[in-house]
């Protein structure tokens, strides 16, 4: 359970972020207040673009984290650094959760379901898992050939 609790909790956080509390209309006004607080004033069109980019970056980031947490749970302290089956299972669960997350949003008042957002979530998860694979290969090659 020690390895599975973090991804389960993270999925709960993602679910919470998918509620009306974090709809675009609510987060946009918060962003505007934050920018004004630090002395930044943007034209409405630019503010809308920045807000859009932040929201899409949040999709990538949230699901990158989920993919890595799921990979860690499948790995469960194993001494091996990487196994394809762990990555595939982590990706499939993250992808399924991305689709369920958007389905959940279809039942909220201020949110809409978006297949594009689900695909973006999947890209975030897959990207993090690929980065992890590449970094494990890089570490292995930096150590040199086995003797």
C-alpha positions in Angstrom: 0.0 0.0 0.0 3.0 2.3 0.6 3.7 2.6 -3.1 0.0 2.8 -4.2 -1.1 5.5 -1.8 0.6 8.4 -3.6 -1.0 7.8 -7.0 -4.4 7.2 -5.4 -4.1 10.5 -3.5 -2.9 12.3 -6.6 -5.9 10.9 -8.6 -8.1 12.4 -5.8 -6.4 15.7 -6.3 -6.9 15.6 -10.0 -10.6 14.7 -9.4 -10.9 17.8 -7.2 -9.3 20.0 -9.8 -11.9 18.8 -12.3 -14.7 20.3 -10.3 -16.4 23.6 -10.9 -14.2 25.2 -8.2 -11.3 25.1 -10.7 -13.2 26.0 -13.8 -11.7 28.5 -16.2 -14.0 31.3 -15.0 -12.7 30.8 -11.5 -9.0 30.3 -12.2 -9.0 33.2 -14.7 -10.1 35.7 -12.0 -7.5 34.3 -9.6 -4.7 34.7 -12.2 -5.7 38.2 -12.9 -5.6 39.1 -9.2 -2.2 37.4 -8.8 -0.8 39.3 -11.8 -2.2 42.6 -10.5 -0.7 41.9 -7.0 2.8 41.6 -8.5 2.3 44.7 -10.7 1.6 43.0 -14.1 -1.3 44.2 -16.2 -2.2 42.4 -19.3 -4.7 43.2 -22.0 -7.8 40.9 -21.9 -6.7 38.9 -25.0 -3.2 38.4 -23.7 -4.6 37.4 -20.2 -6.8 34.8 -21.9 -3.9 33.3 -23.8 -1.7 33.1 -20.7 -4.6 31.6 -18.8 -5.1 29.0 -21.5 -1.4 28.1 -21.6 -1.3 27.7 -17.8 -4.3 25.5 -17.8 -2.9 23.3 -20.6 0.5 23.1 -18.9 -1.4 22.0 -15.7 -2.8 19.1 -17.7 0.6 18.0 -18.9 2.1 18.4 -15.4 -0.6 16.7 -13.5 -0.6 13.6 -15.7 3.2 13.5 -15.9 3.2 13.3 -12.1 0.5 10.6 -12.2 2.4 8.5 -14.7 5.6 8.6 -12.6 3.7 7.8 -9.4 2.0 4.9 -11.1 5.3 3.7 -12.5 6.8 3.9 -9.0 3.9 1.9 -7.6 4.3 -0.9 -10.2 8.1 -0.9 -9.5 7.3 -1.2 -5.7 10.9 -0.9 -4.6 12.3 -3.4 -7.1 16.0 -3.1 -7.6 15.5 -2.9 -11.4 15.2 0.7 -12.6 13.0 0.1 -15.6 10.7 -2.4 -17.1 8.5 -1.8 -20.1 5.5 -3.6 -18.5 5.6 -1.1 -15.6 5.6 1.8 -18.0 2.8 0.3 -20.2 0.6 -0.4 -17.1 1.3 3.1 -15.7 0.4 4.7 -19.0 -2.7 2.7 -19.5 -4.1 3.6 -16.1 -3.2 7.2 -16.5 -4.8 7.2 -20.0 -8.0 5.6 -18.6 -8.1 8.1 -15.8 -7.7 11.0 -18.2 -10.7 9.8 -20.1 -12.7 9.2 -16.9 -11.7 12.7 -15.7 -13.1 14.3 -18.8 -16.2 12.2 -18.5 -16.6 13.4 -14.9 -16.3 17.0 -16.2 -19.3 16.5 -18.5 -21.5 16.3 -15.4 -20.3 19.6 -13.9 -22.0 22.9 -14.6 -19.1 25.0 -15.6 -16.8 22.4 -17.2 -17.0 20.5 -20.4 -15.5 17.2 -21.5 -12.7 17.5 -24.0 -11.1 14.6 -25.9 -8.2 17.0 -26.7 -7.6 17.5 -23.0 -7.5 13.7 -22.5 -5.0 13.4 -25.2 -2.9 16.2 -23.6 -3.1 14.3 -20.3 -1.9 11.2 -22.1 1.0 13.1 -23.7 2.0 14.3 -20.2 2.0 10.8 -18.8 3.8 9.3 -21.8 6.3 12.1 -21.9 7.3 11.6 -18.3 7.6 7.8 -18.7 9.8 8.3 -21.8 11.9 10.8 -20.0 12.4 8.3 -17.2 13.4 5.7 -19.6 15.9 7.9 -21.4 17.4 9.1 -18.1 17.8 5.5 -16.9 19.7 4.7 -20.2 21.8 7.8 -19.8 22.8 6.9 -16.3 23.6 3.4 -17.3 25.9 4.6 -20.2 27.6 7.2 -18.0 28.7 4.4 -15.7 30.5 2.7 -18.6 30.5 -0.9 -19.6 30.1 -3.6 -17.0 33.3 -5.3 -16.0 
